[in-house]
Amino acid sequence: MELRLKEVHASLRARLAVAGEPLCAYIYDLEALRRHATSLMATLPPGFELFYAVKANSELPILQTLAPLVDGFEISSGGELDWVRQHFSAIPLAFSGPGKLDSELAAALSANVETLHVESLHELQRLKAIAAVQGKTTDVLLRVNLPLEGITETTLMMGGKPTPFGIPMDQLPECLTWLRRHPRLRLRGFHFHLMSHQLDAAAHLRLLAAMLARVKSWREEYGLDIAQINVGGGIGIHYRAPDKQFDWGHFSGGLAKLKHDSGLPGVIVRFELGRYLTAACGYYAMQVIDIKPSYGKTFVIGRGGTHHFRTPYAQGHSHPFHVLPVAHWPYAWPRPEAVGKPVSVVGQLCTPKDLLAFDAPVERVRCGDVLVFPYAGAYAWHISHHDFLRHPHPAQWYLPVETHAHAAIEPA
Ligand SMILES: Cc1ncc(COP(=O)(O)O)c(C=O)c1O
């Protein structure tokens, strides 16, 4: 996961040179994204697949960069299905998510979604009725909410406790019995997405081992023919300590043994990663409009705010940033600045919740400098309430894939 700050800063300086007023922008580094996805794919042993969970960032250039590299996309709504199929007619799709409409299930069948992840008996029944109308059979995975002994919890849990996601264990036998009587839906395996923000590679390997062990026991107990286990996404970004990221080398190095020990040799294990694929390719930049001491604290007010970049507030962290100094100062009076003290970075919204960083030490920041927030490529623009206060949307641009580098790794 490489941050190409030199290239990002050069592109920002080029925009600043022509900007008429303080700038705020998303910059996506497609070359960094290509390198990251390529290296993840290269470290997956045989029998593992990597899908991209498009909810993390569904901008078209992001999807176009990833589509040739990953094994498929995971979608979670009819809107994502339409968007993806409009631009990628053949890429394999997995469709997850709670509360799917009948119309979304019908569209998924029409669009040849490869696997539907079903979340309840009622959803199974609706899907079967729709498949009958379309005269189709379809592959399904059951999404199970799996309580596991000794699971290392993260700050965002989707399973292992009462949640709206997946089928609780006590309802699984009924679903399996029902599926046996309705061959129009072919059970191909199980889906688990129990958490996001996993930062511990060893704990994630243990979690996967426990999932595989459970599937093996169900296979034997119910006589199932299992082709695939989707172990979800969930690998996190260490926003609080960016130099201590998830140890992918340790994790991927343990996958072959994990599979071997599972006793499920022919079964495909699929990941559907969102954050870990795209977070590092995105940057949110805000130019400083004002700096204000207030009763012992210092507030740095940037152009933009959480209506563009809600990630820090949504996750409750102070987002890391650095200062890109800008020499130009258009006013006749001294430049407000904060030197050698902790600051709070806020945006332009009329709410104290518009907070992007707090207690953040800075050497020096001046009005007119640019604050650059890395790791803003996932669940950032796409989870933000863009039209609150009707500020304009930020600028957005892409550092392109370096085609000569790309050509070098393509087979001849
Ligand atoms: C079903 C499902 N799969 C995959 C993901 C991607 O998770 P992450 O971005 O943590 O990898 C999500 C995110 O919420 C999800 O709900």
The ligand as a Gaussian input file, in Angstrom:
#p B3LYP/6-31G(d) Opt

LIG

0 1
 C      -21.600000      -7.957000       2.911000
 C      -20.395000      -7.107000       2.888000
 N      -19.297000      -7.537000       2.256000
 C      -18.165000      -6.813000       2.198000
 C      -18.096000      -5.566000       2.786000
 C      -16.813000      -4.802000       2.700000
 O      -16.293000      -4.621000       3.955000
 P      -14.877000      -3.928000       4.146000
 O      -14.928000      -2.646000       3.438000
 O      -14.745000      -3.800000       5.626000
 O      -13.845000      -4.849000       3.536000
 C      -19.218000      -5.064000       3.457000
 C      -19.172000      -3.764000       4.126000
 O      -20.003000      -3.372000       4.874000
 C      -20.397000      -5.853000       3.504000
 O      -21.492000      -5.414000       4.131000

